[in-house]
Amino acid sequence: MGIAASELCRHVIRPTLKYLGHHSPSAETFLLGVAASQSALGAALDSRRGHGLYGIPERRHRQLWDDYLARDPDLASRVRGLASQHAFLDGPHLELTVNLRYSTAIAWLMVEAQGALVPSEDDLLGMARLWRQVFQPQGRLRDFTAAWQICVAPLFLVA
């Protein structure tokens, strides 16, 4: 069983997006959907596809640092500040699995690096398309929407 979506949002996603200066309800909702589709909100943190909540492959992690963060030293320093001091140097990709705020920052910056606009929080198909564009080019839209419906949609139900 993974992390409760409401707690993941409240304690990890929202504060990380605020820290990066990119908080919005649609960004929160999108990252919850990515975590739902990539790892069932943390039920499976390592797979052949990638590491952590967002299933980020090592190659993409390195590429983000080399091609995007290296061009913005201030942003790189902020992101590096989220990582464990010594563990990051020994195993930077392990941070994607064990450090939820760091992996959330990297996931968000993957979206930002592509210049992608996050659809509104009620545009599930738009979020699925963005997920496929950024995280799973071979993914099926229905995989994202099904994971979102199971893991994230209950947050939006009014009691």
C-alpha positions as CSV (number, residue, x, y, z in Angstrom):
1,M,0.0,0.0,0.0
2,G,1.3,3.5,-0.9
3,I,1.1,6.8,0.8
4,A,-2.3,8.4,1.4
5,A,-2.8,11.0,-1.5
6,S,-4.0,13.7,0.9
7,E,-0.9,13.3,3.1
8,L,1.5,13.1,0.1
9,C,0.0,16.3,-1.2
10,R,-0.1,18.2,2.1
11,H,3.3,17.1,3.5
12,V,5.4,16.6,0.3
13,I,4.0,18.0,-3.0
14,R,2.6,21.3,-1.8
15,P,5.6,22.3,0.3
16,T,8.0,21.3,-2.4
17,L,6.2,23.3,-5.1
18,K,6.0,26.3,-2.8
19,Y,9.8,25.9,-2.1
20,L,10.4,26.0,-5.8
21,G,8.0,28.9,-6.3
22,H,5.7,26.9,-8.6
23,H,2.7,26.0,-6.5
24,S,-0.7,25.7,-8.0
25,P,-3.6,23.3,-7.5
26,S,-3.2,22.0,-11.0
27,A,0.5,21.2,-10.4
28,E,-0.4,19.4,-7.2
29,T,-3.1,17.4,-8.9
30,F,-0.8,16.5,-11.8
31,L,2.0,15.3,-9.6
32,L,-0.4,13.2,-7.6
33,G,-1.6,11.6,-10.8
34,V,2.0,11.0,-11.9
35,A,2.8,9.3,-8.5
36,A,-0.4,7.3,-8.8
37,S,0.4,6.0,-12.3
38,Q,4.2,5.5,-11.8
39,S,4.2,3.9,-8.4
40,A,0.7,3.5,-7.0
41,L,1.6,6.4,-4.6
42,G,4.7,4.7,-3.4
43,A,3.5,1.0,-3.3
44,A,6.3,0.2,-5.7
45,L,9.3,2.5,-5.5
46,D,11.7,0.8,-7.8
47,S,10.9,-0.7,-11.2
48,R,12.6,-1.3,-14.5
49,R,11.1,2.1,-15.6
50,G,12.7,4.1,-12.8
51,H,13.1,5.1,-9.2
52,G,10.8,6.5,-6.6
53,L,7.3,7.9,-6.5
54,Y,7.5,9.2,-10.0
55,G,9.4,6.4,-11.6
56,I,12.3,8.6,-12.8
57,P,14.9,6.7,-14.9
58,E,18.6,7.4,-14.0
59,R,19.2,8.6,-17.5
60,R,16.5,11.3,-17.3
61,H,17.7,12.3,-13.8
62,R,21.3,12.8,-15.1
63,Q,19.9,14.6,-18.2
64,L,17.9,17.0,-16.1
65,W,21.0,17.9,-14.0
66,D,23.3,18.2,-17.1
67,D,21.0,20.0,-19.5
68,Y,18.6,22.0,-17.3
69,L,19.8,22.6,-13.8
70,A,23.4,23.2,-14.8
71,R,22.2,26.3,-16.7
72,D,20.6,27.7,-13.5
73,P,23.0,27.6,-10.6
74,D,20.6,29.2,-8.1
75,L,17.9,26.6,-8.9
76,A,20.4,23.8,-8.9
77,S,21.5,24.9,-5.4
78,R,17.9,25.0,-4.1
79,V,17.3,21.5,-5.5
80,R,20.6,20.2,-4.2
81,G,19.6,21.6,-0.8
82,L,16.7,19.1,-0.7
83,A,19.1,16.1,-1.1
84,S,20.8,14.3,1.7
85,Q,24.3,15.8,2.3
86,H,26.4,12.7,1.9
87,A,24.0,10.1,0.4
88,F,23.5,12.2,-2.7
89,L,27.2,12.1,-3.5
90,D,27.4,8.3,-3.0
91,G,24.2,7.5,-4.8
92,P,22.3,10.4,-6.4
93,H,19.7,8.2,-8.0
94,L,18.9,6.6,-4.6
95,E,17.6,10.0,-3.5
96,L,14.8,9.6,-6.0
97,T,13.6,6.6,-4.0
98,V,14.3,7.6,-0.4
99,N,13.8,11.4,-0.4
100,L,10.3,12.4,-1.3
101,R,10.8,16.1,-1.5
102,Y,13.9,15.7,-3.7
103,S,12.1,13.3,-6.1
104,T,9.1,15.7,-6.2
105,A,11.3,18.6,-7.1
106,I,13.0,16.5,-9.9
107,A,9.6,15.4,-11.2
108,W,8.3,18.9,-11.3
109,L,11.5,20.2,-13.0
110,M,11.1,17.5,-15.7
111,V,7.8,19.2,-16.6
112,E,9.3,22.7,-16.4
113,A,12.3,21.7,-18.5
114,Q,10.0,20.8,-21.3
115,G,8.2,24.1,-21.1
116,A,5.0,22.2,-20.7
117,L,1.8,23.8,-19.4
118,V,0.0,21.9,-16.8
119,P,-3.7,21.5,-17.7
120,S,-6.4,22.5,-15.2
121,E,-7.0,20.1,-12.4
122,D,-10.3,19.0,-13.9
123,D,-8.7,18.1,-17.3
124,L,-7.9,14.5,-16.7
125,L,-7.2,13.7,-20.3
126,G,-4.9,16.7,-20.6
127,M,-3.0,15.5,-17.5
128,A,-2.7,12.1,-19.0
129,R,-1.2,13.5,-22.2
130,L,1.3,15.6,-20.3
131,W,2.2,12.4,-18.2
132,R,2.9,10.6,-21.4
133,Q,4.9,13.5,-22.9
134,V,7.1,13.9,-19.9
135,F,7.2,10.6,-18.0
136,Q,6.0,7.7,-20.2
137,P,6.2,8.3,-23.9
138,Q,5.1,4.7,-24.6
139,G,2.4,4.9,-21.9
140,R,-1.3,4.5,-22.5
141,L,-3.6,7.4,-21.5
142,R,-6.0,5.0,-19.9
143,D,-3.2,3.8,-17.5
144,F,-2.8,7.3,-16.2
145,T,-6.6,8.0,-16.0
146,A,-7.3,4.7,-14.2
147,A,-4.5,5.2,-11.6
148,W,-5.8,8.8,-11.1
149,Q,-9.4,7.6,-10.6
150,I,-8.3,5.0,-8.1
151,C,-5.7,6.9,-6.1
152,V,-6.4,10.6,-6.5
153,A,-10.1,11.2,-7.4
154,P,-11.3,10.2,-3.9
155,L,-9.7,13.4,-2.6
156,F,-12.1,15.4,-4.7
157,L,-15.3,13.7,-3.6
158,V,-17.5,15.8,-1.4
159,A,-18.8,13.9,1.6
